[in-house]
Amino acid sequence: MNDLMQFLQQRNSSPRLVDPAPTAAELEEIFRAALRAPDHAWLRPWRFITIAGDRRRDFGLVLERGLCQRNPQANEAALQKARNSPLRAPLLVVVVARLSDHPKVPAIEQRLSAGCAAQAILLAAEACGYAGIWRTGDGAFDRNVMTDLGLGANEEIIAFLYLGTRDGSSKALPSLNTADFVSSW
Ligand SMILES: Cc1cc2nc3c(=O)[nH]c(=O)nc-3n(C[C@H](O)[C@H](O)[C@H](O)COP(=O)(O)O)c2cc1C
């Protein structure tokens, strides 16, 4: 098996991420990989927002405010968890789907294309020697959070990608049988 196949078969997420994050030059390469996501009619139905450094704290306040609005009874522990969540990695990339009306490309295909872009970012970051994890949570579906991030009415959050350097070794991967998922028809 060649190295690329081995790499693809062993990709895995890391919930614990520390400095360093990809450099600006590496991020440029990583985003170039995202721009090769499969994309019906070349609509480019995605864009990416980076959040790093102290902006992660500002984003934490956005998530906390969103939680407060969704659930005014949320307790301090929950608010603190929301507030601190962006600090779990040195860099966040918000993957945004930009939905437009198209006679042949329904919204689901545009969302899937954005999801492919998110996966490409994870793979490219790992190829550069970093690690990441795709997270969502209720904040990802909260229109107030989207507005605070500058999203328009036609835009949605597909992923909060947390990127950085893996803290510790990678976990043992489950051994799955392709036969359980693949059949011929
Ligand atoms: C759309 C989507 C949303 C996800 N949201 C979360 C999340 O909010 N929190 C979380 O811990 N994992 C979330 N995950 C799962 C992780 O990204 C990861 O895939 C999972 O921990 C399994 O690890 P692995 O990718 O190494 O197999 C999400 C995955 C997807 C595809």
The ligand as an SDF file (V2000), in Angstrom:
LIG
                    3D

 31 33  0  0  0  0  0  0  0  0999 V2000
  -20.9050   17.1360   11.0740 C   0  0  0  0  0  0  0  0  0  0  0  0
  -20.0700   16.6730   12.2390 C   0  0  0  0  0  0  0  0  0  0  0  0
  -20.2240   17.2940   13.4690 C   0  0  0  0  0  0  0  0  0  0  0  0
  -19.4880   16.8740   14.5730 C   0  0  0  0  0  0  0  0  0  0  0  0
  -19.6390   17.5260   15.7720 N   0  0  0  0  0  0  0  0  0  0  0  0
  -18.9060   17.1330   16.8320 C   0  0  0  0  0  0  0  0  0  0  0  0
  -18.9860   17.8370   18.0610 C   0  0  0  0  0  0  0  0  0  0  0  0
  -19.7020   18.8220   18.1940 O   0  0  0  0  0  0  0  0  0  0  0  0
  -18.2550   17.3890   19.1110 N   0  0  0  0  0  0  0  0  0  0  0  0
  -17.4280   16.2870   18.9950 C   0  0  0  0  0  0  0  0  0  0  0  0
  -16.7730   15.9250   19.9770 O   0  0  0  0  0  0  0  0  0  0  0  0
  -17.3130   15.6240   17.8210 N   0  0  0  0  0  0  0  0  0  0  0  0
  -18.0190   16.0220   16.7540 C   0  0  0  0  0  0  0  0  0  0  0  0
  -17.9010   15.3490   15.5550 N   0  0  0  0  0  0  0  0  0  0  0  0
  -17.0890   14.0980   15.5100 C   0  0  0  0  0  0  0  0  0  0  0  0
  -15.5880   14.3470   15.4530 C   0  0  0  0  0  0  0  0  0  0  0  0
  -15.2520   15.3120   14.4830 O   0  0  0  0  0  0  0  0  0  0  0  0
  -14.8210   13.0390   15.1250 C   0  0  0  0  0  0  0  0  0  0  0  0
  -15.1160   12.6100   13.8340 O   0  0  0  0  0  0  0  0  0  0  0  0
  -15.1370   11.9390   16.1190 C   0  0  0  0  0  0  0  0  0  0  0  0
  -14.6480   12.3040   17.3850 O   0  0  0  0  0  0  0  0  0  0  0  0
  -14.5090   10.5920   15.7300 C   0  0  0  0  0  0  0  0  0  0  0  0
  -13.1140   10.6950   15.6550 O   0  0  0  0  0  0  0  0  0  0  0  0
  -12.3360   10.2630   14.3220 P   0  0  0  0  0  0  0  0  0  0  0  0
  -12.6430   11.3240   13.2790 O   0  0  0  0  0  0  0  0  0  0  0  0
  -10.9010   10.2330   14.7240 O   0  0  0  0  0  0  0  0  0  0  0  0
  -12.8510    8.9090   13.9270 O   0  0  0  0  0  0  0  0  0  0  0  0
  -18.5850   15.7860   14.4360 C   0  0  0  0  0  0  0  0  0  0  0  0
  -18.4100   15.1920   13.1770 C   0  0  0  0  0  0  0  0  0  0  0  0
  -19.1390   15.6310   12.1020 C   0  0  0  0  0  0  0  0  0  0  0  0
  -18.9350   14.9830   10.7350 C   0  0  0  0  0  0  0  0  0  0  0  0
  1  2  1  0
  2  3  1  0
  2 30  2  0
  3  4  2  0
  4  5  1  0
  4 28  1  0
  5  6  2  0
  6  7  1  0
  6 13  1  0
  7  8  2  0
  7  9  1  0
  9 10  1  0
 10 11  2  0
 10 12  1  0
 12 13  2  0
 13 14  1  0
 14 15  1  0
 14 28  1  0
 15 16  1  0
 16 17  1  0
 16 18  1  0
 18 19  1  0
 18 20  1  0
 20 21  1  0
 20 22  1  0
 22 23  1  0
 23 24  1  0
 24 25  2  0
 24 26  1  0
 24 27  1  0
 28 29  2  0
 29 30  1  0
 30 31  1  0
M  END
$$$$
